[in-house]
């Protein structure tokens, strides 16, 4: 466990930063091999266990003094009061005059602290659970009376990335249904996913979920209109077609009704849920259809456990706080501007993509809450890939390139030996493959940290320079006993709260995304030109004018 950081008076921000700058001077050239040599109990001192997850941060370029300095930064920025404000109904998303209460989506049904919120949330969840059970039992039927066998989620951003990531990650927990049920995801605006998918589906047995918080996102509505035409061409334009084949999830019931979705097929969100924080709500319908109602409840329970941990654990034992502090230390003091997410489990294939939106859309900001420019670099570039694949792609840069990169290694301790895999004939071979993945996970983090020191020392002296490794690339390792709904719920919530911690350190609002909105507006201005409805290009720059001429066939490539 982490050594205790003793309470002390809150220092002024200037004093705290001055101390951290001095520590930066000490640590920017200090090597991890030195730190491990100085402290043989380093793993015990710099890891936190919260069953079934272990968070090891011993391979970061820190010591107790750095950790105390970072905790002082958090105190100087009022992190504890900000956490209390997050878990309240206060409108902390001040640019949109909204609260940020995604945590309410995982409240227990009988929560005594926020009973009205819990009641609102569970009213919608219970309706969703009833629909899921009806579909799983083969009782929900299409317009012709046939059982639904394919469900297509149409969304983009948080309405796609979260449900897609979790559904894929928990594919081993797929619910057994009366008839096989397949879930698909469509998000691209160019129609490429739909063109590949629709010819494989039968209209009579396909259900579409239109997920859009605003029910005005052009990407989603364009895809929805395409599948509506596909259905009507096959089954006719009767209103019953829409009633039996479309579900809507949105904050705008009037827009869903106007589009043609029956009121009983509408599930509601609230303004206080940001899209990238919404998978815990009815946006998670594809997840519940994949893993079942009980699995979805376990996902919520895991996130709720982290919510409680985040509110009650001291900073030195608090996993999201530590994740946030370490990321800011690397970014702001050690000049590490990119962060790689490297899961050693193929089921977490979409986890890095999910985190890209969660972190970069939340904290990719340059204006503070007071309207002034930020004093710090904010969110680093987040990227990544499933570790075994990444080893054959970009690990060369991690090990011997000129860029400093911090990393998160993520892996389950056990796989292929739970009850789900009793039917697998070659389970032993698969267990060995899992051990191979784990050995690579540990080896890569070791080599990134220690460089040549991780090699056979009898051989190092004779190695040419191009075969040597500098090391000193910091990383965290997150182990979970098993990747299941509960542990995945914990993992996602850890990252959600890490983002909030860093937003407090940088004094920014993580819950709006105005940078996303303007590009959409400009696209809507250009669309009439490409459609031939407008011909005046005089207000556009020369580059855009030239490209439009090519796109409209007025000039050749």
N, C-alpha and C positions, 0 to 999 in steps of 0.2 A: 504494500500500500504506500501511497505518497506520504513523505514526511510532513508532519503537521505544520501549516503556516500559522504562526501565532497571531492573534488579533493585535492591531496597533491602530493609532489614530489615522484617519484619512489625511493623506498628504495633499498638498496643492498639486495641480496637474503639472505645472512647470517643474516642480521638484521631482515628481515621478519621472517625467520624460528625461530630465537631466540625468537621473540615475540609470535609466534604461540606455541612454546614449553612451554612458561610460561602460556599461556591460556589453554593449554592441562592440565597442573598441576592443574589449577583451575577447569576445567570442567570435568575431567575424573571421578570424584566422585559426581559431582553436579547433583541433580535430577531434572527432568522436572517439578515436582510439585513445587519446589522452584522457577524455572524460571517463571512459570505461576503466582505464587503468587506475584512475584516482578513486573510483567508487565501485568496489566489487559487488555491492548490493544494489546496483543501479536499477535492475529490473524491479526489485521489490519496492524501491523508493519512487519509481516513476511508472507505475502501472496501477490501474483501478479495476476492480472486479465488481460487476453488477450483474448477477446471474440472470440469464445464461451468457453474458457478454464480458469479455476482458478487453480493456483498452490499454495497450502498451505504447508509451511514448518515450521510452528510455533512449531511443535512437534519435532524439532531437538534441540540438546543440544548446543545452540548458544545464543549469544546476539549481540548487535550492535558492540561491540569490536571484537568479533570473526569474524563477517561478514566483518568488515573493514580489519582485519588481513588477511583473505582469499583473499579479493580483492587486497590487497598489494602483496600477493604471485602471483596472476595472472598478476599484473602489472610488477613485477620483472622478470617474465618469458615471458614478451612481448606478452601477450595474444591478445591485440588489433592489433598489427602488424601481428600476426599469422592469425587472422581472415581475415585480408585483403589479406594475401597471399593465404589462402584457396580459397577465392572468386576471384581468378585470374587464369591465365593459367600457373603459375609457377609450376615446377616439384617438388612439396613438398613431394611426395612419392619418396624420393631420392634413395632408394635401388633398385627400379625398373625403375628409370628415367622416371617417369610419373607424370602428374598433378593428382589432386583428385577433379574432377569437377562434382560429382553427383548432385550438386546444379543446374548445367546447364540443367539437365533433366526436371526441372520444371520451366524453364524460360518462360515467356509469348512469344507468337509467334512473337510479334512486339517489343521485348526487344531492347532498344536503346544502352545499355551499352555493350552487347555482341551479336551484330546482326548476326555474322557469326555462332557462336555456336548455337544460337536459331534456325537459318535456318537449320543447320545440324540435330538438334534434331527433329524439327517438320517435316522435310521430312520423317523420319522414323515413327514418331507418326501418321502422316496423312495416311501413307500406312497401318499402323496397324488399324487405325480407319475405313478405307475403308473395310478391311477384316472383322472386327468385325460386321459392319453393314450388310455386305453381308451374314455372317453366321446367324445373328439375323433375317434377312428377309427371311431365308430359300433358299437363292440363291446360297449358296456354297454347292456343292454336291460331294458325293464320286464317285468312279470310275464306279459304276453301275447306277449312276444317282439319288440315294436316298439322301435325305436331311440329313446333319450331325446332330446327336442328342447327341453325347457324345464327349467330348474333354478331352484328357489325357495329362497332362503336365509331361514331363520326365525331371527331373533335380535333382540337389543335392545342399546342402548349400544354398547360396543366390538365386540360380535359382529355389529353392523349398520353402524355409522357408518364404520368403517375400510374394510371390504370394499366398501360402497356407494360411498364417496368415490373409492377407487382405481380400481374397475371403471369408473366413469363418467369419471374423469380420463384413463384410458388406452383409451378406446373406439376411438380411431384405430388402436390396435394389436391390435384384435380378431383372434383366431386363426381362420384358415380351417379349417373342420371338414368331415367327411364329409357331414353334413347340418347345416343352420343350427341353431345352438344359442343359445337366449335365456336370459338370467339375470335373475331378478326378486328383489326384496327385500321382506320383510314384517317389520314391527316393532311396529305400533300394537296396543295391547291391546284396542281396541274393535272389532276385526274389520273395520274399514272398508277396509283394503288388501286383505284376503282376499276380501271381497264383490265388489270390483271386479275381482279377478284370476281367481278360480276359474272363472267362467263363460267365460273366454277360453282355458282350458287343457283338454287331454285327459288324463284320469287315466292312460291307457295309456302316455303318452310324457313324463310329468312325474316328476322326481326332487326330493325335498325334503332340504335340509340343515338339521338342527337344531343350532344353535350356541349353547351355553350352558356357560360355565366350570363352574358348579355343577350344571348340569342340574336346577336347582330354581327357576329364574326363572319366576314365574307368567305373565308376559307371553308368554314364548316357549312354555312348555308349553301354554298355552291355545290359541295359534295352531296348535301342533303337533297337538293333539287334534282341532281343527276339520278340518284337512286329512286327518287319519287317518280320521275319519268319512266325509269326502267320498270318499276312495279306496275305503274298504270298501263304501260304498253302491254304487259303480260296479263294483268288481271282486271283491267278496266279502271274507270275513274270514279267508281262508287266510293262514298265517304267511308264505307266499312273497310276499304283497303287501308286507308290511313289509320283507322282505329285499331286494326289488328296487327299492323306491321311497323308502327313507330312509337317509340318512347322518347320523352323529352326530359332533360335535366337543365334547369335554368333558374335564375332569379326573376324571370319575366313570364309569368303565366299567361298574360294577355298576348304576348308575342307568340308563344307556343300555340295558343288557341287559334290565333289568326293564321298561322301556318297550316293548321289542320290537325294538330295533335289533340286527341280526346282528353278532357280534364282528368279522367281517371288514370291516364297514362303519363301524367305530368308529375315530376318530382322536383321539389323546390330547394333552392340554395338561398343563402343570405348574403347581403352586401359585405358583411364582416368576414367573409371567407375569400381570400385571394385565390386565384386559379391554381397557382403552383402549390397551394396548401390544401387542395380540395379533395384529394383522393379518399379521404376518410369519410366523406359525405356520400350522397347518392351518385356523385361523379364516379364513385367506386363500384357502381353496379356491375361492370364487366368483371371486376375482381370477385365480387360475391358470386357471380354466375360461374366463375372458374373454380373457386375453392369452397363454395357453400357458405351458408349463413354462419355456422359455428366457426369456420375458418376466418371469416371477416370479423367476427366478434373478437377473436384472438388477436388479429392484427390491431384492432383498436385498443385492446387491453395492453399490448406491448408498448404502444405509443403513450398510453395513459401512465404506465409505470415510469417512463422517462419524464413525462410532465411533472410527476410528483418528485422524482429525483432532482430535476432541474430547480425546483422551487425550494427544496429543503436541504440539499447537500452543501457542505462548505465548499468554497472554490477549489481547494486542494483535493477534494474527492469528487468533484462535479464534472462528469465526462463532457457534456456540451460546453461548459465554461472552459475546461482545459483545451478542448479542440479549438475553440475560438481564440484563446490566448496564444496558443502555439502557432496558429495560422497567422495571426497578426505579428508575432515576433519574427517569423520567417519573412513575411512580406515587407514589414516596415523597418526592420532593423538589420536583417541579414540579406536584404535585397534579393529575395527569392520570389519571382513574379509569376511563376506558374506552379500549378498543383495537379499532380496526376492521381487518379483514382484507379486502383489496380485490384479488382476482385479476382481471387483464384477459385472461381466457381462459375461455370458457363451460364448458370441460371441468372446470374447478375449481369448479364450481357448489356442491359439497358440502364444500369445504375449510373454510370458516368454521364450519360445523356440526360438523365433525370436531374442529376446534381448540377449540371451546367445551367439549366433554367433556374433551379432553386437558388443557387448561389449568385450567378451573374446577373440574373434579372432582379434579384433582391438587393444586392450590394454593389452593383455596377453603377455607382452614383458619384457625382463630384460636387454636389451642393449639400451643405450641412443643414441641420434643422433650423438654424438661425438665418438661412439664406446666403451665408458666406461660402466661399470656396473651401473645400476640405483641406486640412493640413497634412493629410496622409495619402499615400496610395491606398485605394480601397481594394475591392475584390480582385484577387489574382485570376489569371486565366485558368479555368478548370477544364481538364481533359482526361482521357483515359480509355481503357480497353480491358477486356478480360485478360488477366496476367499472362497465361501461357501463350496467347496469340501475340500480345504486346512484346513478349520476349524476342519474337522473330520480326518485329517491326521497329519500334522506337527505343528499345532499351539500349541500343548502341549509343544514342545521344545521352541517355541518363548516365551511363557508365563512363563514357570517354569523351563526351561533347564538352562544349564551352558554357552551356547553360546550367545554372543552378535550379534544381527542381525539388520540391518537397513531394512526398507521396503518402497515400493511404493504402496499405495492403489489407485486404479483407478476405477472410476464409472461414468456413465452418470446420469444426473439429471432426465431426462425424458425418459420414454420408454412406448410402447404400447398405447400411446394416440396421436400419429401423424396420418396423413392421411393414412399411409400404413396399419394401423390396424383397419380401419373402418369395415373390413369384419370379424373381430374376434368376435364371439358371446359372449365369456366370457372375453372381454377386461378388465372389472372391476376387475375380479379375478386376471388377469395377472398383472394389475397395483398394486394391493395389494402385489403380490409376489415380484414385483420390490421394493416396499417400504420395504419389509422384508429384501431383500438383502442390501438395503441402510442402514437400521438400524444396520445390522450386520457389515457392513463396518465401520461405525462410532464407534460402540461399541468396535470393536476389536482394532482399532487404539487408542481409549481412554484407554482401559485396558493395552495395550502395553506401553503406555506412563506413565500412572499414577499409575498402579498397585493397591494396596489396597485402594488408595485414590479414585478410581473409584467405589468402592463398597459402600454398605450401611454401614455407619460408626457405626451404632448401633450394627451391627453384627460382625464387624472386630475383636474386642477385644476377642470374644469368639471362633474365628476360630482356628482350629489346624494349625500348620505350613504348612502342605501339602496342605492346601486350600488357602494359601496366595500368593500374587503376588508382586514381587519386582518392576515391571515396568521399566521405564527409557530406553525402547527400542525405538530409534528414528524412525520417519517415515514421509514421505511426503504424501499428499493426492492430487490427480489430478482429478478434476471434469470437465466434459464437458457437455454442455447443452443437447446434444444428440450425440450418437455415429453414425456418418454419414461420408460420404467420406471426407468432408472438415475437420472435427474435427480429424478424424483418420490420415489424412495427416499431420496435425499440430503435433499430438502426436508422430508420428514416427520421424519426423524431429527434434523435441525437444531432443529425445534420441540420434539421430545421432550427433547433435552438442554438447550434453553433453559429448559424447565420445571424440570429438575433444578437448574440453576444458581440459579434464583430461590428454590427451596426451601431451598437451602443459605444464601443470603443472609438469608432470613426464619426459618431454623432450624425448619422444619416437615417433616413426613413427607408426601411427595407421592404415596405409593403405596397409601394406604388410602382409604376413602370411607365412613366410618361415617355421615355425614349422609345418604347414599343409603338406607342400610339401614332406618332407623327409620320412614320414611314407609311402606315396604312392610309393616312389622310392624303399624302402625296400620290400614292398609288391610285386612289379614287379620282384624283385630278387628271391623271394620265390616261386612265381607262377610256374615257370618251374619245380621246385622240386616236388611240389604237382601234377603237370601234368605228372610226370614220365619222363620228358625230361632231367633232370639233377639228378645225384646221389651223387655228392660230397657234404657232409654236414660238412666237416672239418673246414670250416671258421665260422661256427655257434656256438653259446653258447650251453652248455649242456642242458639247459631247452628247447630251441627251437628244438634241435635235438630230444629230447625225445618226445615232442609233435608231431613233424612231423612223427615219427615212428608210433605213435598211429593213426594219421590221415590217414596214408597210409596202415594201417592194419598190420604193422610189429610187433606191440605189442598190447596186449589187455588191455582194460581199467580195 
